[in-house]
Structures are given as structure tokens and as C-alpha cells.
Amino acid sequence: MDEHSEPAAGPLTRAEASEAVAGHGWRYALGVARTYAPVRSLSEAADIVAHLADECGADGDERLLIDIRPGVLVLTVQNLVAGSLTASDAALVRRISANLTERGLRADPRAPAARSVQVLEIAIDALDIASIRPFWKAALGYGDEPGHAGPQDAIIDPVGQGPAVWFQQMAEPRPQRNRIHLDISVPHDEAQARIEAALKAGGTLVSDSRAPAFWVLADAEGNEACMTTWQGRDG
């Protein structure tokens, strides 16, 4: 354990996780903390990545994911072992933000003007999940989530590039409606703006009965997507 390491702790509730990271320029969505760090060049981005890797040490291994994009770093803290954020993960978020500040940068979940941070999942509705899960696992080259290898569990991209795929149990056949939909997990304070934009763009609100956990939206042809947040899921 390096000098910065903190003892592991039990999972935070979704509300606790959101509160723990929001004040440091991060947002909580779908079990992870995510933010952007604007950079001026690829060279600067590479330098910052090397610096963060050195500063975080063992605490960053398998918990800190960094995606380098033109003009921005996408930073994610994820705890696959615990399955959700812990107090030590929140501490790692604080350390990363502090290190960015020391270098004249800042964590900003809305840095690129296009949109805020988000996490995407694909949901497949099925009558017999166990019979179709192996197909999607093989076709996508996906694997099991650590500790979740059951016949109805979600599958994930082992290199972290693609969205997770999960399976929703159907009660009866539904041949006249799409059975694959997108789950777009956004920061709780971005949900209403995103929903309003989708509705103005020709979408419809199918259901808000489970809001703020999720809203079911549809395009003009009835293809559905769920806008989801962490809220309304604890307890």
C-alpha cells in the first residue's frame, strides 16, 4: 500500500456517492464518478495522464479509467470489486481534482459544450434471458462483470470501450415493439434538460411512473430509450 492509500470501505448509497463527488467537479451516474478535464494538446494530455498515474499509485489501478480525446480527458472512477463507489473511491476523486488544480486545470462535468458526462447501457428485453445471453456475450466479445457471472447478469466490454449490455425480463412476447433500447444514465441535475431537448426534437414521453429513477421516452416511430439517474433507487 502506498503512502496515499486509504482503507477500503463499504459501498456508499447513491445519494452519498453523488454528494461526495459533486463538489469536486465530478458527477455520479450508474455506479461511477465521471468528469472531463479540458487540455490544450495531446502532449499535455499524455503528460497529465502520466502525472495522475504516478500520484494515484496503486489506488488508481483498476479504479481510475482515462480516455484521451481531442481537447479533453474523460476521467472515470469505478470500483468493479465493490460494484459501486466507496468512501475510498470518493477520496480518490478528491485527490485527482486536487492534482488537476495544482496543474492549473479543473474537473468539469460539462466541459465539452456538446453535453454533460453520461454513461450508456444497452438493454435487451427477452423471455428467456439465459438462452440469449451467451449469444450476445460471444457476438460482442464481452465478458462477465466481476462477481456477476449468472445466467441473467449483465455483460461488459473487457477493455471498457463499449456500453454494458443488460437483459430485462419480459412477461409475454412483444413482436410489434422493439426489444432493444438504450439506457442513458445522466447526472441527476442534467436529466430534465436532456428530456426536454428530446421532446422538442420530436420525441414523446411514454412513462414517468418511475421517475426520477428513469423516464421512458420514444422517437417518432415508437423506438424507446430510458433516461435514468441515480435518484429514486436507494432504500
Backbone bond lengths (Angstrom), bond angles and torsions (degrees), N, CA, C in turn:
res aa  C-N    CA-C-N  psi(-1)  N-CA   C-N-CA  omega(-1)  CA-C   N-CA-C  phi
1 M - - - 1.468 - - 1.525 108.92 -
2 D 1.371 116.80 130.26 1.458 117.71 -178.55 1.524 110.40 -80.85
3 E 1.349 116.08 177.60 1.462 119.94 -172.65 1.514 113.03 -67.14
4 H 1.341 117.09 -19.25 1.467 119.56 -178.71 1.524 112.62 -93.76
5 S 1.326 116.57 -10.25 1.458 119.33 -173.25 1.521 112.09 -62.36
6 E 1.337 115.02 142.88 1.455 121.01 177.92 1.518 108.40 -119.10
7 P 1.310 117.91 152.30 1.457 119.19 -179.73 1.517 111.20 -63.11
8 A 1.327 115.41 145.44 1.461 119.35 177.49 1.522 109.55 -66.73
9 A 1.296 115.73 153.63 1.460 120.66 179.44 1.515 108.54 -135.28
10 G 1.325 116.26 166.08 1.445 120.19 178.54 1.509 111.38 -67.77
11 P 1.329 116.33 165.13 1.456 120.68 -179.40 1.528 112.43 -59.35
12 L 1.310 115.76 142.21 1.457 121.92 172.74 1.531 108.08 -81.93
13 T 1.311 116.77 153.70 1.460 118.75 170.27 1.520 107.37 -69.14
14 R 1.304 116.86 165.16 1.464 120.23 179.38 1.528 111.15 -61.04
15 A 1.315 116.47 -41.19 1.466 119.93 178.95 1.523 110.67 -64.22
16 E 1.326 117.19 -42.97 1.463 121.10 178.81 1.521 111.06 -63.50
17 A 1.335 116.74 -42.63 1.461 120.77 -179.73 1.522 110.90 -63.72
18 S 1.325 116.36 -44.35 1.467 119.85 179.50 1.523 111.00 -60.99
19 E 1.321 116.59 -45.86 1.466 120.82 -179.18 1.527 111.40 -66.27
20 A 1.337 116.81 -35.17 1.462 120.91 -175.73 1.520 112.58 -67.84
21 V 1.343 118.03 -29.94 1.469 119.82 -174.62 1.519 113.83 -106.65
22 A 1.333 117.67 -21.27 1.470 119.97 -173.28 1.522 112.78 -61.31
23 G 1.320 117.28 -37.93 1.462 119.86 -177.35 1.516 114.35 -72.67
24 H 1.323 116.99 -2.98 1.459 121.22 -178.37 1.526 112.01 -114.42
25 G 1.343 115.38 16.86 1.452 119.60 176.02 1.515 114.47 85.56
26 W 1.329 117.33 17.94 1.451 122.08 178.40 1.522 109.39 -116.83
27 R 1.321 116.52 165.64 1.457 121.57 172.87 1.524 109.13 -131.30
28 Y 1.320 114.62 147.74 1.459 122.39 179.15 1.521 109.04 -98.34
29 A 1.330 116.44 130.58 1.468 121.17 175.70 1.519 108.80 -154.67
30 L 1.311 116.11 130.49 1.461 123.32 173.49 1.531 112.75 50.75
31 G 1.332 116.11 45.96 1.455 120.62 173.76 1.507 116.42 82.85
32 V 1.346 118.28 2.12 1.458 120.44 179.79 1.519 109.97 -128.02
33 A 1.340 115.23 160.07 1.460 121.52 170.22 1.518 107.06 -105.89
34 R 1.329 116.92 134.58 1.468 119.85 -175.47 1.518 110.14 -142.06
35 T 1.335 115.47 146.86 1.457 121.36 176.32 1.513 109.16 -154.47
36 Y 1.338 115.60 173.42 1.456 122.89 172.25 1.523 108.80 -112.38
37 A 1.327 116.06 153.06 1.460 122.11 170.67 1.522 107.20 -131.98
38 P 1.333 118.49 104.42 1.466 121.02 -179.61 1.525 111.29 -62.43
39 V 1.327 116.70 136.79 1.463 122.42 178.23 1.525 108.80 -131.75
40 R 1.334 115.61 159.17 1.459 120.15 -175.28 1.528 113.51 -92.86
41 S 1.313 117.31 -20.06 1.462 119.83 -176.86 1.519 110.32 -158.97
42 L 1.333 115.28 165.59 1.456 120.55 176.42 1.520 110.32 -64.07
43 S 1.336 116.35 -37.11 1.458 120.74 179.54 1.523 110.71 -62.92
44 E 1.340 116.49 -43.48 1.461 119.70 178.53 1.523 110.39 -65.25
45 A 1.335 116.50 -39.71 1.461 120.24 179.33 1.520 111.00 -60.43
46 A 1.337 116.07 -45.67 1.460 120.04 179.92 1.521 111.16 -63.35
47 D 1.315 116.89 -37.76 1.463 121.11 179.18 1.520 110.86 -65.15
48 I 1.335 116.56 -41.06 1.465 120.69 -179.65 1.529 110.26 -67.57
49 V 1.327 116.56 -41.02 1.462 120.13 178.66 1.522 110.50 -59.82
50 A 1.342 116.65 -45.30 1.459 120.36 179.11 1.527 110.80 -63.13
51 H 1.321 116.10 -39.74 1.466 120.62 179.74 1.533 110.83 -64.62
52 L 1.336 116.94 -45.37 1.460 120.18 -179.41 1.524 111.20 -65.81
53 A 1.323 116.51 -38.55 1.461 119.67 178.33 1.523 110.61 -61.82
54 D 1.324 116.80 -39.41 1.458 120.88 179.54 1.521 111.22 -70.61
55 E 1.311 116.70 -42.63 1.463 121.26 -177.06 1.530 111.95 -70.36
56 C 1.327 117.00 -38.75 1.467 120.13 -177.16 1.526 112.07 -79.55
57 G 1.324 116.68 -27.60 1.454 120.10 177.97 1.515 112.22 55.88
58 A 1.324 115.81 -140.49 1.463 121.17 -176.67 1.529 112.30 -62.67
59 D 1.349 117.17 -26.09 1.459 119.59 179.83 1.525 111.87 -63.81
60 G 1.341 116.18 -26.71 1.455 119.52 -179.03 1.513 113.52 -84.64
61 D 1.311 117.89 -19.93 1.456 121.15 -178.08 1.527 110.80 -60.71
62 E 1.313 116.11 123.45 1.467 124.37 177.40 1.525 113.78 66.56
63 R 1.317 117.80 0.36 1.475 119.24 176.48 1.521 112.39 -114.77
64 L 1.333 117.46 -29.70 1.457 121.30 179.65 1.524 109.41 -102.22
65 L 1.321 116.20 119.00 1.459 123.16 176.72 1.519 108.38 -111.35
66 I 1.325 116.89 132.74 1.460 121.38 -178.18 1.521 109.55 -128.48
67 D 1.326 115.27 124.84 1.460 122.31 178.65 1.526 107.51 -113.64
68 I 1.336 116.74 119.00 1.469 121.33 179.93 1.520 109.11 -90.45
69 R 1.319 115.67 121.61 1.455 122.96 177.17 1.527 109.44 -126.71
70 P 1.337 118.43 160.96 1.465 119.25 179.59 1.529 111.71 -55.37
71 G 1.321 116.01 116.38 1.456 120.96 175.83 1.511 115.93 81.83
72 V 1.337 117.91 -0.60 1.460 117.57 -175.92 1.531 111.08 -158.06
73 L 1.326 115.32 146.49 1.457 122.26 168.21 1.524 107.89 -102.08
74 V 1.313 117.02 136.55 1.462 121.66 172.76 1.523 106.28 -102.94
75 L 1.321 116.41 113.31 1.458 122.38 -176.09 1.529 109.87 -105.68
76 T 1.316 116.25 131.20 1.464 121.49 -179.87 1.517 109.43 -132.94
77 V 1.326 116.30 132.34 1.460 121.39 170.71 1.516 106.93 -110.86
78 Q 1.345 115.32 120.56 1.461 122.24 -175.62 1.519 108.92 -137.44
79 N 1.315 116.29 137.04 1.459 121.69 179.36 1.522 108.66 -115.17
80 L 1.337 116.43 95.53 1.456 120.39 -177.14 1.521 112.60 -72.14
81 V 1.341 116.43 -26.51 1.458 119.82 -179.34 1.528 110.76 -70.73
82 A 1.333 116.09 -49.19 1.461 120.67 -179.75 1.522 111.77 -76.42
83 G 1.338 116.77 -25.37 1.453 120.27 -178.68 1.512 113.88 84.77
84 S 1.329 117.53 -5.64 1.463 122.98 176.48 1.516 107.23 -161.37
85 L 1.316 116.37 176.69 1.457 119.34 -177.87 1.522 111.84 -74.80
86 T 1.332 115.87 145.23 1.457 122.79 175.86 1.524 108.76 -116.49
87 A 1.324 115.71 175.92 1.458 120.51 177.52 1.525 110.88 -61.27
88 S 1.328 117.71 -36.37 1.457 119.69 179.26 1.526 111.70 -69.65
89 D 1.330 117.43 -30.12 1.464 120.09 175.10 1.527 110.25 -68.64
90 A 1.324 116.55 -40.33 1.459 120.39 176.77 1.526 110.53 -63.01
91 A 1.333 116.51 -36.87 1.462 120.25 176.73 1.524 110.82 -65.28
92 L 1.331 116.64 -37.22 1.461 120.65 176.91 1.522 110.58 -64.30
93 V 1.317 117.37 -40.57 1.466 121.52 175.66 1.526 110.56 -57.55
94 R 1.328 116.52 -46.01 1.471 120.18 -179.05 1.525 110.93 -62.37
95 R 1.326 116.83 -41.12 1.459 120.44 -179.97 1.524 111.79 -64.77
96 I 1.325 116.24 -40.39 1.462 119.81 179.52 1.522 110.18 -64.67
97 S 1.335 116.98 -45.69 1.470 120.07 178.91 1.517 111.34 -61.49
98 A 1.333 117.00 -40.33 1.459 120.68 178.62 1.526 111.14 -63.60
99 N 1.333 116.20 -39.99 1.460 119.78 178.58 1.521 111.91 -67.01
100 L 1.313 117.31 -37.95 1.462 120.24 176.32 1.528 110.53 -63.28
101 T 1.333 115.70 -43.13 1.469 120.12 179.88 1.518 110.87 -61.11
102 E 1.324 117.17 -40.94 1.461 120.87 178.98 1.524 112.18 -61.06
103 R 1.313 116.86 -26.32 1.465 121.45 -179.40 1.526 111.89 -97.30
104 G 1.324 116.78 12.07 1.457 120.52 177.95 1.510 114.42 78.37
105 L 1.326 116.79 17.84 1.460 121.41 179.21 1.530 108.81 -114.95
106 R 1.325 115.99 175.75 1.458 118.30 178.18 1.525 110.23 -148.91
107 A 1.312 114.76 148.50 1.461 120.72 173.84 1.523 108.36 -80.78
108 D 1.328 116.83 127.58 1.469 121.31 -175.82 1.529 109.07 -142.81
109 P 1.334 118.48 108.30 1.469 120.61 -177.36 1.525 114.20 -68.38
110 R 1.334 117.00 -5.91 1.464 120.70 178.83 1.527 111.57 -122.07
111 A 1.320 118.01 22.03 1.464 121.16 -172.58 1.527 113.88 -55.86
112 P 1.347 119.54 -57.00 1.469 117.65 176.42 1.522 108.47 -69.53
113 A 1.310 117.02 133.51 1.464 120.22 -174.40 1.527 112.43 -63.21
114 A 1.340 117.43 -20.15 1.468 119.99 -173.79 1.524 112.73 -62.61
115 R 1.330 117.70 -45.47 1.466 119.79 -177.41 1.516 109.93 -169.80
116 S 1.334 114.28 168.61 1.451 120.43 175.58 1.525 109.85 -78.73
117 V 1.334 116.15 173.98 1.464 119.91 172.79 1.519 109.40 -61.64
118 Q 1.319 115.68 153.58 1.457 120.60 177.25 1.516 108.05 -159.15
119 V 1.338 116.27 168.75 1.463 122.45 175.76 1.522 107.16 -130.84
120 L 1.334 116.44 131.00 1.462 121.16 -175.37 1.521 110.79 -108.11
121 E 1.320 116.14 136.61 1.460 123.38 172.02 1.521 109.18 -127.84
122 I 1.314 116.31 154.42 1.455 121.88 172.11 1.520 107.78 -112.47
123 A 1.321 117.01 129.14 1.461 121.92 179.66 1.524 109.50 -110.83
124 I 1.324 116.24 131.52 1.455 122.34 178.39 1.520 108.37 -114.97
125 D 1.322 116.54 118.87 1.457 121.69 177.79 1.528 109.23 -80.82
126 A 1.323 117.63 134.40 1.461 120.04 -176.09 1.516 111.48 -150.39
127 L 1.330 115.94 149.40 1.456 121.21 174.30 1.528 111.13 -81.31
128 D 1.329 116.45 -37.29 1.458 121.83 -179.20 1.532 108.13 -126.41
129 I 1.324 115.85 85.26 1.461 121.32 -174.94 1.525 111.55 -59.22
130 A 1.325 116.79 -43.01 1.462 120.49 -176.83 1.521 112.48 -60.43
131 S 1.335 117.05 -27.80 1.468 119.60 -177.63 1.524 112.77 -81.91
132 I 1.331 117.81 -24.75 1.471 119.22 -177.60 1.528 113.19 -101.74
133 R 1.330 116.73 -21.20 1.475 119.39 -177.99 1.528 112.55 -56.61
134 P 1.350 119.52 -44.62 1.470 118.30 179.68 1.521 113.52 -59.94
135 F 1.351 117.13 -35.38 1.463 120.36 178.97 1.525 111.01 -61.40
136 W 1.333 116.02 -50.49 1.466 119.68 -177.26 1.527 110.91 -67.03
137 K 1.309 116.65 -34.57 1.463 120.71 177.35 1.529 110.57 -62.78
138 A 1.327 116.21 -43.88 1.462 120.39 -179.66 1.516 112.14 -73.35
139 A 1.336 116.93 -44.34 1.461 120.71 -176.32 1.528 112.23 -64.10
140 L 1.319 116.44 -37.15 1.463 121.12 -178.60 1.520 113.02 -88.77
141 G 1.341 117.73 -11.26 1.456 120.03 -174.23 1.518 111.39 68.73
142 Y 1.341 116.44 30.68 1.457 122.32 -176.40 1.528 110.68 -90.58
143 G 1.327 115.47 173.37 1.448 121.93 178.27 1.515 111.29 -136.68
144 D 1.323 115.82 -175.68 1.463 121.27 179.41 1.524 110.34 -84.32
145 E 1.315 115.75 150.71 1.455 119.88 168.18 1.525 108.09 -69.50
146 P 1.335 117.95 143.90 1.469 119.33 178.49 1.523 111.23 -53.92
147 G 1.312 116.40 125.31 1.459 121.07 178.54 1.513 114.49 80.06
148 H 1.347 117.38 3.98 1.469 120.00 -177.97 1.526 108.89 -136.44
149 A 1.319 115.62 81.43 1.465 120.71 -176.72 1.522 111.79 -117.66
150 G 1.305 116.84 22.05 1.457 121.23 -178.86 1.505 112.93 -72.02
151 P 1.331 118.07 164.82 1.467 122.43 -175.71 1.522 114.58 -67.72
152 Q 1.337 117.74 -9.99 1.459 120.47 178.30 1.533 112.13 -120.56
153 D 1.317 117.79 7.60 1.460 120.99 -177.66 1.528 111.85 -78.56
154 A 1.321 114.73 160.52 1.458 121.39 176.84 1.523 110.42 -67.00
155 I 1.330 116.25 162.04 1.454 121.84 175.25 1.520 108.42 -123.16
156 I 1.348 116.79 152.26 1.459 120.82 -174.71 1.525 110.94 -133.67
157 D 1.307 114.72 158.18 1.457 122.40 174.92 1.526 108.06 -73.96
158 P 1.331 118.86 119.97 1.467 119.91 -176.81 1.522 114.41 -65.36
159 V 1.337 117.54 -18.16 1.465 119.36 177.13 1.519 112.35 -104.54
160 G 1.336 116.58 5.20 1.457 120.58 171.93 1.509 116.23 73.61
161 Q 1.326 118.95 18.89 1.462 120.40 -179.29 1.519 113.21 -92.12
162 G 1.329 117.04 -39.95 1.455 120.34 -176.19 1.511 112.59 -95.47
163 P 1.323 117.35 163.79 1.462 120.91 178.49 1.519 111.80 -71.54
164 A 1.313 116.36 152.53 1.463 120.39 174.13 1.529 109.35 -65.46
165 V 1.308 116.06 153.07 1.463 122.19 175.99 1.523 107.78 -120.69
166 W 1.331 116.41 126.31 1.455 119.55 177.33 1.519 109.38 -125.62
167 F 1.316 115.67 165.88 1.460 121.41 -170.62 1.524 109.87 -121.76
168 Q 1.313 114.43 128.42 1.466 121.12 -177.56 1.524 109.66 -107.37
169 Q 1.323 115.62 127.36 1.454 120.93 -176.97 1.526 111.76 -70.57
170 M 1.325 116.25 126.42 1.454 121.60 174.96 1.532 109.14 -94.72
171 A 1.308 116.34 149.18 1.465 121.09 178.39 1.523 111.76 -90.46
172 E 1.350 116.46 -25.68 1.455 120.81 -177.94 1.524 108.63 -156.24
173 P 1.324 118.37 161.50 1.469 120.54 179.86 1.526 111.61 -58.45
174 R 1.322 116.11 148.10 1.457 120.58 179.59 1.529 108.50 -139.17
175 P 1.311 117.49 70.71 1.468 120.33 -173.00 1.523 114.24 -71.97
176 Q 1.309 118.89 -21.27 1.462 120.69 -175.86 1.522 113.36 -99.02
177 R 1.319 117.17 16.93 1.466 119.89 -179.59 1.516 108.07 -142.03
178 N 1.339 115.49 143.88 1.467 118.17 -179.03 1.525 110.53 -58.92
179 R 1.322 115.93 145.46 1.460 120.68 -177.55 1.524 111.29 -116.00
180 I 1.310 117.17 10.00 1.459 122.19 171.12 1.516 107.14 -124.81
181 H 1.315 116.75 127.50 1.457 119.21 177.91 1.517 109.41 -137.81
182 L 1.315 115.95 160.06 1.457 121.69 179.85 1.519 109.99 -93.98
183 D 1.331 115.65 139.60 1.457 122.16 169.86 1.526 107.00 -107.98
184 I 1.322 116.50 116.59 1.457 121.06 -179.79 1.522 107.81 -107.15
185 S 1.323 116.94 105.91 1.462 121.51 -177.66 1.525 108.90 -92.45
186 V 1.318 115.87 114.55 1.462 121.60 -176.23 1.526 109.58 -116.36
187 P 1.344 117.72 161.09 1.452 119.86 172.72 1.530 109.54 -56.84
188 H 1.317 115.73 144.92 1.470 118.82 -174.25 1.519 112.76 -59.01
189 D 1.338 116.41 -28.74 1.460 119.00 -178.49 1.528 112.72 -88.35
190 E 1.321 117.40 7.49 1.462 122.22 175.98 1.527 111.86 -110.52
191 A 1.320 116.86 -12.69 1.465 120.24 -169.88 1.529 113.06 -60.57
192 Q 1.319 117.58 -49.75 1.467 119.78 -175.64 1.522 112.36 -61.80
193 A 1.326 116.44 -41.59 1.461 119.62 179.74 1.526 110.66 -64.38
194 R 1.339 116.80 -39.98 1.458 120.41 -179.66 1.534 110.91 -67.66
195 I 1.331 116.02 -40.31 1.467 120.26 178.73 1.526 110.58 -64.46
196 E 1.321 116.67 -45.57 1.467 120.49 179.68 1.521 111.30 -60.89
197 A 1.329 116.65 -39.55 1.462 120.23 178.50 1.523 110.89 -64.22
198 A 1.357 116.45 -40.66 1.462 120.46 179.93 1.530 111.22 -66.30
199 L 1.320 116.58 -39.01 1.459 120.32 178.99 1.525 111.45 -67.63
200 K 1.333 116.75 -40.45 1.460 120.94 178.16 1.526 111.53 -66.02
201 A 1.344 115.49 -25.16 1.463 120.35 -178.97 1.522 112.21 -86.93
202 G 1.333 117.45 13.13 1.456 121.03 175.54 1.506 114.72 105.56
203 G 1.337 117.76 2.27 1.449 120.61 179.60 1.512 112.60 -81.30
204 T 1.322 115.70 170.77 1.457 121.78 176.09 1.521 109.09 -129.96
205 L 1.304 115.55 153.77 1.457 121.38 175.05 1.525 108.16 -90.73
206 V 1.325 116.34 112.82 1.466 120.88 -179.45 1.524 110.47 -80.52
207 S 1.348 116.22 -42.62 1.461 119.55 -178.64 1.525 110.20 -160.38
208 D 1.323 115.23 139.48 1.463 120.44 170.84 1.523 110.14 -123.64
209 S 1.340 116.43 22.29 1.460 120.85 -175.95 1.524 112.40 -65.82
210 R 1.342 118.14 -22.74 1.458 120.87 179.78 1.518 112.07 -108.37
211 A 1.325 117.49 11.34 1.466 120.59 177.57 1.531 109.08 -66.65
212 P 1.358 117.94 146.85 1.463 128.18 5.44 1.528 114.48 -89.66
213 A 1.347 118.14 10.79 1.464 118.79 176.21 1.524 109.68 -64.29
214 F 1.348 116.45 -46.70 1.456 118.99 173.01 1.525 111.44 -162.37
215 W 1.319 114.32 152.03 1.449 123.75 172.46 1.526 107.34 -114.85
216 V 1.334 117.88 138.14 1.461 121.46 176.50 1.523 107.91 -96.68
217 L 1.315 115.78 120.49 1.460 122.36 178.78 1.529 108.79 -114.89
218 A 1.335 116.55 163.33 1.458 120.17 177.17 1.521 109.41 -145.14
219 D 1.344 115.14 151.14 1.457 118.96 175.33 1.524 109.05 -82.68
220 A 1.329 116.86 -174.37 1.461 121.05 -174.42 1.526 112.87 -64.67
221 E 1.345 117.45 -19.40 1.454 120.39 179.37 1.526 113.14 -102.83
222 G 1.326 115.95 6.88 1.458 119.94 176.29 1.503 115.73 91.48
223 N 1.345 119.15 2.08 1.456 121.63 176.13 1.523 109.25 -70.60
224 E 1.320 116.54 131.05 1.459 120.49 -168.50 1.526 114.44 -102.12
225 A 1.323 114.31 154.14 1.462 122.96 172.05 1.523 106.98 -145.52
226 C 1.323 116.09 147.19 1.461 120.86 178.06 1.525 109.28 -108.70
227 M 1.322 116.10 126.20 1.456 121.71 172.21 1.524 106.29 -92.59
228 T 1.323 117.04 118.58 1.453 119.96 -171.77 1.519 111.97 -122.61
229 T 1.341 115.80 154.07 1.459 122.63 173.02 1.534 107.99 -136.37
230 W 1.327 115.21 173.58 1.469 119.09 177.33 1.527 111.64 -76.04
231 Q 1.313 118.30 -17.35 1.452 120.98 -173.13 1.535 111.65 -70.04
232 G 1.322 115.06 152.57 1.456 120.68 176.76 1.518 114.18 75.17
233 R 1.339 118.05 16.40 1.462 120.67 -176.87 1.520 112.93 -117.37
234 D 1.314 118.91 -18.98 1.453 121.09 179.72 1.524 110.74 -78.58
235 G 1.315 115.24 149.59 1.457 119.17 173.47 1.523 112.59 84.71
